[in-house]
Amino acid sequence: MKTWLITGGCGFIGSHLADRLVRAKDRAIVLDDLSSGRADNLPPGAEFVKGDIRDAALVGRLMREADGCFHLAAIASVARSNEDWAGTHAVNLTGTINIFDAAARARPDARKVRVVYASSAAVYGDCPDMPLVEAAPTKPLTAYGADKLGCELHGRVADYVHGVPNVGLRFFNVYGPRQDPASPYSGVIAIFAKAVLEGRTPRVLGDGKQIRDFIFVDNVVDALVAAMRHDELRCDVFNVCTGRSTSIEALARLLAEACGAPPKIDYGPARSGDIRESLGDPTRLRSALGVTAGVTVADGMRRTLEWMRGGAPAKA
C-alpha cells in the first residue's frame, strides 16, 4: 500500500483524486485549510489534516510519511488575486516552493518524494496559436497565471538543484460533480447548470463566441495518477485538455436542452480581459502519459446535472 499526500484534497478536483486513491486501497492523507474545500467531500478512509501549505513544519511532517505528493492547493480566484496580490502569491507560489522544499528534505537517504502539481492554461495568457502546445509562448495576464508559471520554473529548480522529481499539469477548463456554482472558483458549466435547474436564463458575457476546452474531472484524475506513475518523467509539464472546442454560447444551449428547458440566453457586457480562445493540444498527454480525455461535454454535463439534482453520477 502506498501513502499519498494530497494538498487541497477537500476541494473539487482533490476530493475526486482522494476517491480514486482510496478505491485503489492506498492511503490518502489530505491537507487542506478548508478555505474553499469541504471536509465532507472526502471519502471514508481518507485521513484529513486541517492546515496551511505555508506551515513548513506541518508540511515537512506529512511529507515524511508520503511516497508521493499531489499538490493541488491554491487560490484560483482572479478577483481575489487582484484584491490580495501578495496574499494569493504567498499561497500559490511560496506555498508550492514550500512543498518542493519539504519533498527534498523528507527522507534521510538520497530518495526524494515525487511531486505532481497543478499548473494551469492561464500560463499561456491570450496566445493566438491554437491549439496550444506546451512549447507555445507563456505570457500570463493574471497574477494566478504568473504564479502558476512560477511554479513550473521552480519545478525545474526542484529537480535540477534539489533532485526532486516533479511533473506539472496545465489544467484547462475542468468541470464535474462537486464544483460549487456559488464559489468564485467555479467554472461556467456549474454556474450555467445551476441557473437552468433553477429556471433562470443563463447569462453569457459578451457575444458567447468565446471557445474553451472543457475537460471532465475524472479525466483530470486520470492524468494526475498517470503523472505520478510515470516516474521516468522528472521535470516536465503537460496540457490536461481534450483538444475539442466548445463555445460558451453552445454550452449554454446544450445545458438547456439537457434539462428540457428553452434554449434561451441572456447576453451581458463582455468581461474586461476575457480571453477569446483557449484550446489545448492533448498530443503529449496521450503519448507520454497514455491518457485520453474520452468523456464528452454532453456526457460530462449529464453526469454533473445528475449530481446537482441529488443523484449519484455514473463513474467513468
N, C-alpha and C positions, 0 to 999 in steps of 0.2 A: 504494500500500500504506500502510495506517495503522499506527501504533505505539500499542499499548495497554499500560499498566501495570496489573498485577493484584496487589494486595496479598492475602496469604493464598491465593495461587493454587495451592499444593500441597495444599490441603485438598479436602474433599468437593465443595463447590459450585464453588470456584475452578478446580479441575482440569477440570471439565466445561466451564466457560467457556473455559478455555485451548484445549480440544479444538475448540470451535466457532470461535474466532478463527483458529486455525492452519488449519483446514479452509477458511476464507474467504480464505486466503493473506495474512492480516495478520501483523504482527509482534507477538508476545506476550512482554512482559518480566514475569517473575514474581518478586515479592519475598515471601519467607517465611522465618520463623525456624525452621521445622520443629519447633515445639513440639507441634503436633498433626497437621500435614500430612506428606506423604511425597513426596520428590522423584521417586520412580518413578511417581507418579500422572500426571506431566506427559507430554504427547505429544511425540514427536520434533519438533524445530523451535522449541519454546518455549525462551526464554532464562531460566535460573534464576539469581537472585541471593540468596544467603543473607544475611539481615539483619533488622533490627528497625524497625518503623514509627516508633519513637520516636527513631531516628537521623536528625536533621534534615538533616545534610549528605548522607547517602546518599539519603534520600527526595528531597531537592532535586535531586541529580544525575540520578536516574532520571526525575523528573518533567519535566526539561528535554528529555528525549528523546520524551516522550509526547504524542500527540494527545488522549488522554483517559485517565482513571484509574478502574478498577473497584476500589473499596475494600471488601474482604471480610474482612480480617484482624481477628480479635477473640478474646477468651477467653470462650467461651459457657457454660462450666460454672457453674451456680448454686452448687454446692457449693464450688468454688474461690473464687467471689466472696465467699462467706461467710467463708472462711478467710483470704483475702488481699484484703480490700476495696480497700485503697489500690493494691495492685499491679495488680489487674484493671482498676481505674478508669484507671490510668496508660496501659494499652494501649487500652482500649475508648473512652475519651473523649479523653484528652490525645493519644493516637495519631491519632485522627481529626482533631483540630484541627491537628496537625502536617501531615496530608495536605492539608487545606484551605489552610493557610498556604503549603505548597510549591506548590500549584496557583496561588495568587495571585502568587507571585514567580517562577514558572518562566520567563516569557518577557520579554524586554526591551521588546517592544511592548505594545499595550493588550490583546492577546488573553490570555485566561485558559484554563487547562486544565479541561475539563469533568470533574466527578466524579460517578459513580453509586456510591452506598454502600449497604451492608446495614444496614437497621434491623430491627425485629422486632415481631411481635404482642405481645411481652412489654410493650410500652409501654402497652397497654390495661389490664393487671392483670386483676382479676376483674370486668370491666364486664358488667352484666347485659343490656345492649341487643344482642340477637342478631338478624340477623347484624351484625357490627361494621363500621361505615363509618368512613372516615378522619376524619370530624368527631366521632366518639364521644369521650367523656372519656378522657383518658390519666392513669391512676393506677397506675404500675408498682409491683409488690410485691417486686421483686428488684433488687439492685444492677445486674445486667446490663440489666434493663429500664429502670432510671433512666438508665444511661449511654447506652442507645440513644435515649431521648427527648432526652437532652442533645445527642447527635449531630445530631438533627433541628433543635434550637434553634440550634446553632452553624452548621448548614447555612444557616439564614436570615441569620445574621451574615456568613457567607462570601459570600453573594450580595449582600445589601443594602449591606454596608460595603466588601467587597473585590472585588466583581464576579465572583466565581467561580460559574458556573452549576452547579447540582447537583440531583440527584434522590435521595431516599431510598426504599428499597423495604422495606416491612414484611413480612418473610418469616413465613409461618405454619409448619406442620409439614412441613419438607422431608425427602424420603427418596429413596432410589435407590442404584444401584451406587456403590461406594467409601465408603459410610458404614460406618465401623468399629464393629461391635457391641460391641467391648470398650472403646471410648472413652467417657469421661464426657460427650462432646459428642453422642453418637449418639442417634437417635430411637428410639421404641418399635418401629417396624416392623423395623429392623435387629436389635434385641435379641430380639424375638419370633421372627423368622425364624431366627436362629442357634439358638435353643432348639429349635424344631420340627425343623430339619435335623439336630440332634444327638440327636433322640429324646427330648428333655426336654419337660416340660409348661410352657407359657408362664405366667409369674407376673404376675397382674394385681393392682395395688394398689388397694384399695377395692372397690366393687361392680361396676366395669367400665362403668358407665353414663356416664362422662365422655365428652364428644364433642370431636373435634378435626377440623380442616380439613387433610387431608394433601395435599400438592402434590408432584408428581414433579419431580426435579431438572432435567430437560430443559425443563420449562415455566418454571422459575425462570430458567434461562439465556435463554429467550425474552424474559422481562421485562427482564433486565439489558441485553441487546443493544438492545431497543426503547427503553429509557430513555436510552441513550447516543445513539441515532439521532435521537430527537425533541428536537433542540436548541432548539426553541421553548419547552420547559419549563425554567425557570431555577431554581425553588426550590419543590419540591413533594414530597409523599410519596404512595405508593400501597400498598394492600394487595396482596400477592402470594399468592393463595389460589385455591381452586376454587369456594367457595360451597356445597360439598357436605359434609355432616357424616357422620362415622363414629364409632361408639362404640368404646372401647378393647376391650370385650368382643367386639363384632362383628369387629373387626380380628383378634383372636387366632383366632377361629373360621375366618375367611376364609383366613388363612395356613395353618392346619392342613389345611383342605380342599385348598388349592393344592398341599400337599406329600403329600396322600394319607394324612394322619395322623388319628387320632381327635381330634375337636374337644373336647379336654379343656382345662380352665383351672384353674390353682391360684390361689386368691384369697388375698391378703395384706392386712395392715392398710393403711388409707389413708395416703397421704403427707401430712404436715402442710403446709398452704398450697396444696395442689393445686387448680388452677382447674377448676371443674366443667364449664364450657362455653367453647369457643373456636371460633368460626365466623366467617369473614370474608365481606365483600361484595366481589366482584370487578368490580362495575359500572364503576368508574373505570379499572381496569386494562384492561378491554376497550375502553371508549370513548376514552380518551386515548392509550393505548399500542398498541391493536389486538392485545392478547394475550389469547387464550382458553386456559385451562388444560384442555386436552382429554384428557389422559391420566387414565384412571380408576384408582381404587385397585386394582382387580383386575388391570388390565394392568400398572400400575406395579409391583405386587408380583411378578407373573410375571417381569418383566424383572430385578427386584432378586434374586429367587431364582436365576435363570439365572446371574447374576454370582457369587452366593455359592457356587453349585455348581461354578464354574470355567469356565462357558461365557461367550461374548461376548453381552451383552444386545443386543436389537434396538434400532436407532436410532429416534428419534421421527420 
